[in-house]
Amino acid sequence: MIKPTLFRFAHLQILLCFLVFNSVLNAQNESFLYGDAMPDAPELSARGTYKIGVRTMDFVNKGQADVLNSKNGIDPIYDRPLKVEVWYPALLANGATESVTYNEVMGTAHDTLRPLTPITFKGRASRDAAPLTTDGPFPLLVVAHGYVGSRYLMTYLTENLASKGYVVVAIDHTDSTFKDASPFPSTLVNRAKDISFVLNQMANLGKAKDKNFLSGLVDSENIGIIGYSMGGYGVLNVAGAGYSDGLVGFFSGMSGGSKAIAELAMSNPKFPKVDPRIKAVVAFAPWGMERGVWDAEGLKGLKVPTFFVAGNQDDISGYEKGIKAIYTGAVNADRYLLTYKNARHNVAPNPPPIESLKPGLHIDEYYRYAEPSWDERKINNVNQHFLTAFLGIHLKQKDYSKFLEVQENSNEKDWIGFKPRSSTGMELLHEKPTP
């Protein structure tokens, strides 16, 4: 029989051990920020040598079709606001640190089961730091989130790439963020248009002779576009993959929007007008192929080098008849397909925020970010590695080809740049343009 005093002493020891462990765990969580390298992170995922700044900007795309307020098949015209976040190589003042707090929300607007809840998380950037102009100009990267999402959805990537000498701008797509989620037609019509508009705004500011902070910082002749899910749907169109007449027909049966989407269809004689400044495309889990958004002719319009990323269990965009079918059909592009085996759709976002772990929340708050079979931090590091290689080749003329010239199945042999035994569960395909 255990004496009561001995039991209480043992109980106190257990409680003390738990408190110490919990304190250590919290300290580790505070020191590890989104995008930091895990012990098995591949070589090119390491943060670059540039200190980075971050700023918020507001743009207005005037004279756009307001498809959500159409009447009798006529779209009213409105000025479309777009908030963006810009990360850039910076010159930090003495004593300044790369530390920033991002203000975000969980939940979805107008969803009573998932009400909007403010959250914050930290990043490695300096708010409103002075730009570093002595080493510029730097290639421009435009980043588009999914439906729903925000400009802060992939800070692990935007910060990392900026530290390697890029100006990175991520868009809050109006009607498509956590805070203002609206009916889907607005996202279908506006995603590609938003990307093109922000790209041009950033390029123009970079060339301007006034004293805006981007002046002289942006290399507008070397641009990459990056999109996730509906962002992938958008960047592929901007890069030349015209939408199908089936998508146009879908809008024709609605109250409006058909003219606006028809401008982006492959059958439009004025499409495609691919911006020659776009030298590289990254499409994470692009949505639409299973819904008839593209046909064979539309996919032939994609000629810009493209890096696709997918999970072979994607139940949102689809894999064999979705993402992989886009990769296979884009016969005129030099293209790669990185596949995470047993991953679903979340191959692009930050790890789940700590607030999503609280009991009682809708599980989709966690699964908006998490993968059931993968550590999201591992996926983040692998994405950093491969995008550094791919974008470095096409936008910086870096000799990173060896990191992409690996055997298809990562289980057969350690991939170049990966630590021993760390590159399992992936596949990397590569197809060159059809002669």
C-alpha positions as CSV (number, residue, x, y, z in Angstrom):
1,M,0.0,0.0,0.0
2,I,1.4,3.4,-1.0
3,K,1.5,5.9,1.8
4,P,-0.4,9.2,1.2
5,T,2.6,11.4,1.7
6,L,4.7,9.3,-0.7
7,F,1.8,9.5,-3.3
8,R,1.6,13.2,-2.9
9,F,5.3,13.6,-3.4
10,A,5.3,11.4,-6.5
11,H,2.3,13.4,-7.9
12,L,4.2,16.6,-7.2
13,Q,7.2,15.3,-9.1
14,I,5.1,14.4,-12.1
15,L,3.4,17.8,-12.1
16,L,6.8,19.5,-11.9
17,C,8.2,17.5,-14.8
18,F,5.1,18.3,-16.9
19,L,5.5,22.0,-16.2
20,V,9.2,22.0,-17.1
21,F,8.5,20.1,-20.3
22,N,5.7,22.4,-21.2
23,S,7.9,25.4,-20.6
24,V,10.6,24.0,-22.8
25,L,8.1,23.2,-25.5
26,N,6.7,26.8,-25.4
27,A,10.2,28.2,-25.6
28,Q,10.9,26.0,-28.7
29,N,7.6,27.2,-30.3
30,E,8.6,30.8,-29.7
31,S,12.1,30.3,-31.2
32,F,10.9,28.3,-34.3
33,L,9.1,30.6,-36.8
34,Y,7.3,29.6,-40.0
35,G,9.9,28.8,-42.6
36,D,12.8,28.0,-40.3
37,A,14.9,25.0,-41.2
38,M,14.1,21.7,-39.7
39,P,17.0,19.4,-38.9
40,D,16.5,17.5,-42.1
41,A,15.9,20.6,-44.3
42,P,17.4,20.2,-47.8
43,E,20.3,22.4,-48.8
44,L,18.6,25.2,-50.8
45,S,15.9,25.8,-48.2
46,A,18.4,27.8,-46.0
47,R,17.6,31.4,-45.6
48,G,19.5,33.8,-47.9
49,T,22.0,36.4,-47.0
50,Y,19.8,39.5,-47.4
51,K,18.1,41.1,-44.5
52,I,14.5,41.8,-45.5
53,G,11.8,44.4,-44.9
54,V,8.1,44.2,-45.3
55,R,5.5,46.8,-46.1
56,T,1.7,46.9,-46.8
57,M,0.4,48.6,-49.8
58,D,-3.0,49.4,-51.3
59,F,-3.8,49.4,-55.0
60,V,-7.1,50.1,-56.8
61,N,-7.9,48.4,-60.2
62,K,-10.3,50.8,-61.7
63,G,-13.2,50.0,-64.1
64,Q,-13.7,46.4,-63.4
65,A,-16.8,44.3,-64.0
66,D,-18.8,43.8,-60.8
67,V,-20.0,40.3,-61.5
68,L,-21.6,39.9,-58.1
69,N,-24.0,42.7,-58.7
70,S,-25.0,41.9,-62.3
71,K,-28.6,42.8,-63.4
72,N,-30.2,41.5,-66.6
73,G,-26.9,40.1,-67.8
74,I,-25.1,43.5,-67.4
75,D,-22.2,43.9,-65.1
76,P,-21.9,47.2,-63.2
77,I,-18.4,48.8,-63.2
78,Y,-16.5,49.4,-60.0
79,D,-13.1,50.2,-58.7
80,R,-11.6,47.0,-57.2
81,P,-9.4,47.5,-54.1
82,L,-6.4,45.1,-53.6
83,K,-4.3,45.1,-50.5
84,V,-0.8,43.6,-50.9
85,E,2.2,42.7,-48.7
86,V,5.7,43.3,-50.1
87,W,8.9,41.7,-48.8
88,Y,12.2,43.0,-50.1
89,P,16.0,43.1,-49.5
90,A,16.5,45.8,-46.8
91,L,19.1,47.9,-45.2
92,L,18.5,47.6,-41.4
93,A,19.5,50.3,-39.0
94,N,22.0,49.5,-36.3
95,G,20.4,47.4,-33.6
96,A,17.3,46.7,-35.7
97,T,16.2,43.0,-35.9
98,E,14.2,41.0,-38.4
99,S,11.1,40.6,-36.3
100,V,7.5,41.3,-37.3
101,T,4.1,40.3,-36.1
102,Y,1.5,39.4,-38.7
103,N,-2.2,40.0,-37.9
104,E,-4.4,37.4,-39.4
105,V,-7.7,35.7,-38.8
106,M,-9.0,32.1,-38.7
107,G,-12.5,31.3,-39.9
108,T,-14.4,32.4,-42.9
109,A,-16.6,35.5,-43.4
110,H,-20.4,34.7,-43.3
111,D,-19.8,31.2,-41.9
112,T,-21.5,30.8,-38.5
113,L,-19.8,27.5,-37.9
114,R,-16.3,29.1,-38.4
115,P,-16.6,32.7,-37.2
116,L,-13.7,35.1,-37.8
117,T,-11.2,34.9,-34.9
118,P,-8.2,37.3,-34.8
119,I,-4.8,35.6,-34.5
120,T,-1.2,36.7,-34.7
121,F,2.1,35.0,-35.6
122,K,5.7,36.2,-35.9
123,G,8.0,36.4,-38.9
124,R,11.6,37.2,-39.7
125,A,11.3,40.6,-41.4
126,S,11.6,44.3,-40.4
127,R,8.4,46.4,-40.8
128,D,8.9,49.4,-43.1
129,A,12.7,49.0,-43.2
130,A,14.7,51.0,-45.8
131,P,15.2,49.2,-49.1
132,L,18.6,48.0,-50.1
133,T,19.1,49.6,-53.5
134,T,22.9,49.1,-53.9
135,D,22.5,45.4,-55.0
136,G,19.4,45.8,-57.0
137,P,17.3,45.7,-59.0
138,F,15.9,42.3,-57.9
139,P,13.6,40.0,-59.8
140,L,9.9,40.3,-59.0
141,L,7.7,37.5,-57.7
142,V,3.9,37.8,-57.5
143,V,2.1,35.4,-55.1
144,A,-1.6,34.5,-55.3
145,H,-3.5,32.6,-52.6
146,G,-6.4,30.2,-52.9
147,Y,-10.1,30.5,-52.0
148,V,-10.2,31.3,-49.2
149,G,-6.8,32.6,-48.0
150,S,-4.8,35.8,-47.6
151,R,-1.5,37.5,-48.4
152,Y,0.0,36.0,-45.2
153,L,-0.8,32.3,-46.2
154,M,2.7,31.5,-47.4
155,T,5.1,33.7,-45.3
156,Y,7.5,30.8,-44.9
157,L,8.1,31.1,-48.6
158,T,7.7,34.9,-49.2
159,E,10.2,35.7,-46.5
160,N,12.7,33.0,-47.6
161,L,12.7,34.1,-51.3
162,A,13.1,37.8,-50.4
163,S,16.1,36.9,-48.3
164,K,17.6,35.4,-51.5
165,G,17.3,38.6,-53.5
166,Y,13.8,38.9,-54.8
167,V,11.0,41.5,-54.4
168,V,8.0,39.4,-53.4
169,V,4.4,40.7,-53.4
170,A,1.5,38.7,-52.1
171,I,-2.0,39.7,-52.9
172,D,-5.2,39.8,-50.7
173,H,-7.6,38.9,-53.5
174,T,-10.8,40.9,-52.8
175,D,-13.9,38.6,-52.3
176,S,-11.6,35.7,-51.7
177,T,-10.0,36.2,-48.3
178,F,-10.9,34.8,-44.9
179,K,-12.3,38.3,-44.0
180,D,-14.5,38.9,-47.1
181,A,-15.2,35.5,-48.7
182,S,-17.9,36.1,-51.3
183,P,-19.7,34.0,-54.0
184,F,-17.3,32.1,-56.2
185,P,-17.9,33.8,-59.6
186,S,-15.9,36.9,-58.4
187,T,-12.8,34.6,-57.8
188,L,-13.2,32.9,-61.1
189,V,-13.3,36.1,-63.0
190,N,-10.8,38.2,-61.1
191,R,-8.0,35.9,-60.0
192,A,-5.9,36.2,-63.2
193,K,-6.8,39.9,-63.7
194,D,-5.6,40.7,-60.1
195,I,-2.3,39.0,-60.8
196,S,-1.7,40.9,-64.0
197,F,-2.7,44.2,-62.5
198,V,-0.5,43.9,-59.4
199,L,2.4,42.7,-61.6
200,N,2.1,45.9,-63.7
201,Q,1.7,48.1,-60.7
202,M,4.9,46.7,-59.1
203,A,6.9,46.9,-62.3
204,N,5.8,50.5,-62.9
205,L,6.7,51.6,-59.4
206,G,10.0,49.9,-59.8
207,K,10.8,52.0,-62.9
208,A,9.3,55.3,-61.5
209,K,11.7,58.1,-60.9
210,D,9.8,59.4,-57.9
211,K,10.9,58.5,-54.4
212,N,8.6,55.5,-53.7
213,F,10.5,52.8,-51.9
214,L,10.3,50.4,-54.9
215,S,12.0,52.8,-57.3
216,G,15.1,51.1,-58.6
217,L,14.4,48.0,-56.5
218,V,12.4,45.9,-59.0
219,D,13.8,44.2,-62.1
220,S,10.7,44.3,-64.2
221,E,12.2,42.3,-67.0
222,N,12.6,39.2,-64.8
223,I,9.3,38.2,-63.2
224,G,8.0,35.0,-61.7
225,I,4.3,34.3,-60.7
226,I,3.4,31.9,-58.0
227,G,-0.1,30.6,-57.2
228,Y,-1.8,28.1,-54.9
229,S,-5.1,26.4,-55.7
230,M,-7.2,29.2,-57.2
231,G,-4.0,31.2,-57.3
232,G,-2.6,28.4,-59.5
233,Y,-5.8,28.6,-61.6
234,G,-4.9,32.3,-62.1
235,V,-1.2,32.2,-62.8
236,L,-1.6,29.5,-65.4
237,N,-4.0,31.7,-67.3
238,V,-1.7,34.8,-67.0
239,A,1.1,32.6,-68.4
240,G,-0.9,31.6,-71.5
241,A,-3.2,28.7,-70.6
242,G,-6.5,30.1,-71.9
243,Y,-9.7,29.0,-70.3
244,S,-12.1,26.7,-72.1
245,D,-15.4,27.7,-73.8
246,G,-17.0,25.4,-71.2
247,L,-16.1,27.8,-68.5
248,V,-17.4,30.7,-70.6
249,G,-20.6,28.8,-71.1
250,F,-21.0,28.3,-67.3
251,F,-21.0,32.0,-66.9
252,S,-23.4,32.5,-69.8
253,G,-26.1,30.7,-67.8
254,M,-25.7,33.1,-64.9
255,S,-26.7,36.7,-64.5
256,G,-23.4,38.2,-65.6
257,G,-19.7,37.7,-65.9
258,S,-19.6,35.9,-69.2
259,K,-18.0,38.8,-71.1
260,A,-15.3,39.3,-68.4
261,I,-14.3,35.6,-68.4
262,A,-14.5,35.3,-72.2
263,E,-11.6,37.8,-72.4
264,L,-9.5,35.1,-70.7
265,A,-10.6,32.2,-73.0
266,M,-8.3,30.5,-75.5
267,S,-11.0,31.1,-78.2
268,N,-10.7,34.8,-77.8
269,P,-8.7,36.1,-80.8
270,K,-7.0,38.6,-78.6
271,F,-5.8,35.9,-76.2
272,P,-3.1,35.0,-75.2
273,K,-1.1,38.1,-74.8
274,V,1.6,36.5,-72.5
275,D,3.7,39.1,-70.8
276,P,7.3,38.4,-72.1
277,R,8.7,39.6,-68.8
278,I,7.3,36.5,-67.1
279,K,10.1,34.0,-67.1
280,A,8.9,31.4,-64.6
281,V,5.6,30.0,-63.2
282,V,5.0,28.0,-60.0
283,A,1.6,26.4,-59.6
284,F,0.8,24.7,-56.3
285,A,-2.2,22.4,-56.6
286,P,-3.9,24.4,-59.3
287,W,-7.7,24.1,-59.3
288,G,-10.0,23.6,-62.3
289,M,-9.0,20.8,-64.6
290,E,-11.5,18.4,-63.2
291,R,-14.2,21.0,-63.7
292,G,-13.4,21.6,-67.4
293,V,-11.6,24.9,-66.9
294,W,-9.0,23.9,-69.5
295,D,-9.0,21.8,-72.7
296,A,-6.1,20.5,-74.8
297,E,-5.9,23.7,-76.8
298,G,-5.9,25.9,-73.8
299,L,-3.1,24.0,-72.1
300,K,-1.0,24.3,-75.3
301,G,-0.9,28.0,-74.7
302,L,1.3,27.5,-71.6
303,K,4.9,28.0,-72.9
304,V,6.6,29.6,-69.9
305,P,8.8,27.2,-67.8
306,T,6.5,25.9,-65.0
307,F,7.0,24.1,-61.7
308,F,3.9,22.2,-60.5
309,V,3.5,21.0,-56.9
310,A,0.9,18.5,-55.9
311,G,-0.3,15.8,-53.5
312,N,-1.4,12.6,-55.1
313,Q,-4.4,12.4,-52.8
314,D,-5.6,15.9,-53.5
315,D,-9.4,15.9,-53.0
316,I,-9.9,19.5,-53.9
317,S,-8.1,20.0,-57.3
318,G,-7.8,16.3,-58.1
319,Y,-4.5,14.6,-59.1
320,E,-4.6,12.2,-62.0
321,K,-7.4,14.0,-63.8
322,G,-6.6,17.3,-62.2
323,I,-3.1,18.6,-61.5
324,K,-1.2,15.8,-63.3
325,A,-3.5,16.2,-66.3
326,I,-2.5,19.9,-66.5
327,Y,1.2,18.9,-66.3
328,T,0.8,16.3,-69.0
329,G,-1.3,18.5,-71.3
330,A,1.0,21.6,-71.2
331,V,3.1,20.1,-74.0
332,N,4.7,23.4,-75.0
333,A,6.2,24.2,-71.7
334,D,9.4,23.0,-70.0
335,R,7.7,21.7,-66.9
336,Y,8.3,19.9,-63.6
337,L,5.8,18.1,-61.3
338,L,6.8,17.6,-57.7
339,T,4.4,15.2,-56.0
340,Y,4.1,14.5,-52.3
341,K,2.9,10.9,-51.9
342,N,-0.2,10.6,-49.7
343,A,-0.6,14.4,-49.4
344,R,-3.9,16.1,-50.1
345,H,-4.4,19.7,-51.1
346,N,-2.3,21.6,-48.5
347,V,1.1,21.5,-50.2
348,A,1.6,25.2,-50.1
349,P,0.5,27.0,-46.9
350,N,2.2,27.8,-43.6
351,P,1.9,25.3,-40.8
352,P,-1.3,25.3,-38.7
353,P,-1.4,28.3,-36.3
354,I,-1.2,27.4,-32.7
355,E,-4.7,28.7,-32.2
356,S,-6.0,26.0,-34.5
357,L,-5.0,23.4,-32.0
358,K,-7.5,24.5,-29.3
359,P,-10.2,22.0,-28.4
360,G,-13.7,22.7,-29.6
361,L,-12.7,24.4,-32.9
362,H,-14.0,23.2,-36.2
363,I,-11.4,20.7,-37.4
364,D,-11.2,22.5,-40.8
365,E,-9.4,25.4,-39.0
366,Y,-6.6,22.9,-38.6
367,Y,-7.0,21.2,-41.9
368,R,-6.9,24.5,-43.7
369,Y,-3.1,24.3,-43.2
370,A,-2.2,20.7,-42.1
371,E,-1.6,17.5,-44.1
372,P,-2.7,14.2,-42.5
373,S,0.4,12.3,-43.5
374,W,3.1,15.0,-43.6
375,D,4.6,17.5,-41.3
376,E,3.8,20.9,-42.9
377,R,7.2,22.3,-41.8
378,K,8.9,19.5,-43.8
379,I,6.8,20.4,-46.9
380,N,7.7,24.1,-46.4
381,N,11.4,23.3,-46.4
382,V,11.2,21.2,-49.5
383,N,9.2,23.8,-51.3
384,Q,11.8,26.4,-50.4
385,H,14.5,24.2,-51.7
386,F,13.0,23.4,-55.1
387,L,11.7,26.9,-55.7
388,T,15.1,28.3,-54.9
389,A,16.5,26.0,-57.6
390,F,13.8,26.6,-60.2
391,L,13.5,30.3,-59.8
392,G,17.2,30.7,-59.5
393,I,17.8,29.1,-62.9
394,H,15.2,31.1,-64.7
395,L,15.3,34.5,-63.0
396,K,18.9,34.7,-61.7
397,Q,20.8,32.4,-64.1
398,K,22.1,30.3,-61.2
399,D,23.6,26.9,-61.9
400,Y,21.1,24.9,-59.8
401,S,20.3,22.3,-62.5
402,K,21.8,19.5,-60.5
403,F,19.1,19.9,-57.8
404,L,16.4,19.3,-60.4
405,E,18.2,16.5,-62.3
406,V,17.3,13.7,-59.9
407,Q,15.7,10.3,-60.3
408,E,11.9,10.3,-60.4
409,N,11.3,8.3,-57.2
410,S,12.9,9.8,-54.1
411,N,12.8,6.4,-52.4
412,E,15.3,4.8,-54.7
413,K,18.2,7.1,-53.8
414,D,18.8,10.2,-51.7
415,W,18.1,13.2,-53.8
416,I,20.9,15.7,-54.4
417,G,20.8,18.4,-51.7
418,F,18.9,16.2,-49.2
419,K,20.4,14.8,-46.1
420,P,20.8,11.0,-46.0
421,R,17.5,9.1,-45.6
422,S,15.5,12.3,-45.7
423,S,14.1,12.4,-49.3
424,T,11.4,9.7,-49.1
425,G,7.8,9.8,-50.2
426,M,8.2,12.2,-53.2
427,E,8.3,12.1,-57.0
428,L,9.8,14.6,-59.4
429,L,8.8,14.4,-63.1
430,H,10.3,16.6,-65.9
431,E,9.1,17.0,-69.4
432,K,10.6,19.3,-72.1
433,P,8.4,21.1,-74.7
434,T,7.2,18.9,-77.6
435,P,9.4,19.6,-80.7
